[in-house]
Amino acid sequence: MIDALNGCARLLLRQELKPVQGDRFQPTGFADLGAAVYETATGTRVVLVESAQSMANRMEAVCLDGSGPEIMEALAGLPYVRVKLTGVVESATSSLIEAHRINSPYIITDEGFRAAFVQASGYAKGRPLDWKRIAAAVLRYDVNALLHGVFMANLEDGRVRLPRAITGFIEARDVREAVSGGVKNNPLDPAGKIRAKGYDKDVYGNVPYARVEYTAREIAAYFNLDVALIRGYGLPEVATRLLLGLALYKIRRFLNIGLRLRTACDFRTEGPLEAQTPAGFQVPEEAALLEHVQRGIRECASAGLFADPPVTELTTDCVTKEE
């Protein structure tokens, strides 16, 4: 299964998608921009349905227990950092849901964890970085961070940064706008004169609005797995195979359960998941990939490549910023 990627620098995948009902869909919107619509060199109009950064979040989310912060039971044994937040907030977070993963200020400010990571990675301010040792340290504390990248700007001079090994995006080609509209009704007082005492914002009354959706000749999800980057970390073969299998598992699981992107953007797969490079590569089904990952977790743990216990538990006291 994974051996078919030997000698391959990139695994490029494409999956055709269709709206589950009708033809319309709502692409992602950007502040002060709206939908990202552009033309190719041949004049084809394309819209970015889902960005690389959003896809990274979604491929992380499909491996969570609900919305997190814990990992799903089927992947128990994968290392990550869990934080109990105390003080002005009583909650929990983890490197699986934090925007900057193990570089989260709730994590890297812990003196014990910081010292352990520095020692494991061989990091020293003002000295050359040993990237293989850094990769081994990240693997030890959070396998997912090796796949989705981490920029440790909060560690000393901020030189430790690992790019995403797996990226994805969704595009729709030959698009046309589908313009509609609606109104938010207030059956009590359409004019909006009657208001709740103490709440005088302009959210009352009938409010008409415009809506722009799209149709497309073709919608597809694209995935790029940087096999050369993963192998370049020089990790033991059991760890490399785990990372490759986990990346493929995330892709399969996203396509199986994660395609309801927004209220008005719900897709289904159409046809097979195709490998554009290397030609002929067959991505295993989700169940087979999960079995591969679970075996890899056991092998890496036995080889001492993970923190013991795999979930590093921290406590961070939180305060409110003074104005």
C-alpha positions, 0 to 999 in steps of 0.5 A, spaced: 500 500 500 504 505 502 510 501 498 507 504 492 509 511 494 517 509 494 521 513 489 515 518 489 516 525 490 509 528 490 502 524 491 497 528 487 490 526 488 483 529 485 476 527 487 470 530 483 464 533 487 457 534 485 452 538 490 448 533 493 441 536 491 440 541 485 446 545 482 447 551 486 453 551 492 456 557 496 463 558 496 467 560 502 467 568 503 473 572 505 473 579 508 472 585 504 473 580 498 467 575 498 468 569 494 475 568 490 473 568 483 478 569 477 480 567 470 485 562 468 489 564 462 484 561 457 479 565 460 475 560 464 472 563 470 474 559 477 471 560 484 475 557 490 470 553 494 475 551 499 482 554 501 488 550 503 488 553 510 480 551 511 482 544 508 487 543 513 482 545 519 477 540 516 482 534 515 484 535 522 477 536 525 475 529 522 480 525 527 477 529 533 472 526 538 467 530 536 469 537 536 475 536 541 480 537 544 481 530 544 483 525 539 478 520 536 478 513 540 480 509 534 486 513 534 488 513 541 495 512 542 497 518 537 501 523 541 498 530 542 498 535 548 492 537 552 492 543 556 487 544 562 486 552 562 484 555 569 484 562 572 479 566 569 477 561 564 475 553 566 476 549 560 481 545 556 484 545 549 489 541 545 495 542 540 489 538 536 485 544 535 489 550 537 491 554 531 498 554 532 498 547 535 504 546 539 506 553 538 500 555 542 501 560 547 497 555 552 502 550 551 509 553 549 509 557 555 509 551 560 516 551 562 517 544 563 514 542 556 518 548 553 525 545 556 523 538 554 522 540 547 528 544 547 532 538 549 529 533 545 530 538 538 537 540 540 534 547 539 540 552 541 539 560 540 544 562 535 546 555 532 544 551 526 538 547 527 538 540 526 531 539 522 531 531 523 532 532 530 526 537 530 522 533 526 523 527 531 521 532 537 515 534 533 513 527 532 514 525 539 509 530 542 504 531 536 504 527 530 499 531 526 503 537 527 508 534 522 503 533 517 499 540 518 505 544 519 508 548 525 511 555 526 514 556 533 514 563 533 513 563 540 520 559 541 526 563 542 528 567 535 522 563 531 526 559 527 523 553 528 518 552 522 515 546 518 511 547 512 505 543 511 506 536 508 499 535 506 495 540 503 488 541 499 483 545 496 476 545 492 475 549 486 469 550 481 470 551 474 466 555 468 462 558 474 456 562 473 453 566 479 446 564 481 443 571 484 437 570 489 435 574 496 430 574 502 428 577 508 429 577 515 422 577 518 419 581 524 412 578 525 411 583 531 413 589 528 416 590 521 418 597 522 423 595 527 420 600 532 418 596 538 425 594 541 427 590 547 429 595 553 436 596 554 438 593 547 437 598 542 441 595 536 439 596 529 437 588 528 429 589 529 424 589 523 424 586 516 431 586 513 432 584 506 438 581 503 441 579 497 445 572 496 450 570 491 451 562 490 454 559 484 453 553 479 459 550 475 461 545 470 466 542 474 467 541 481 473 538 484 477 537 491 485 536 490 490 534 495 498 534 495 502 529 499 509 531 499 512 525 500 519 527 499 518 532 505 516 527 510 522 522 507 526 528 508 525 528 515 529 522 516 525 519 521 525 511 522 521 507 517 515 505 521 514 513 523 514 515 515 509 509 514 505 512 519 505 519 517 503 517 510 498 512 512 495 518 516 495 523 511 491 518 506 486 516 512 485 524 513 483 525 506 479 519 505 475 520 512 474 528 509 471 525 503 467 520 507 464 525 512 466 532 511 463 534 505 458 539 508 462 545 508 456 550 509 449 550 510 448 552 502 454 548 500 454 540 501 457 535 496 458 528 494 463 524 491 462 523 484 467 517 481 473 514 484 479 518 487 484 519 482 491 519 483 494 524 478 501 523 480 504 517 480 499 514 475 495 508 477 496 509 485 490 506 488 488 510 495 486 504 500 479 505 503 478 508 509 478 502 513 484 499 511 488 505 512 485 506 519 488 499 520 495 501 517 495 507 522 493 503 528 499 498 527 503 504 526 501 507 532 503 501 536 510 500 532 512 507 533 510 507 541 514 500 542 520 503 538 520 509 543 518 514 538 512 517 542 512 521 549 510 516 554 504 517 556 502 519 549 498 525 551 502 530 555 498 533 560 499 541 562 495 546 566 496 553 564 493 559 568 489 564 564 488 572 566 484 577 563 489 582 559 489 589 562 486 595 558 
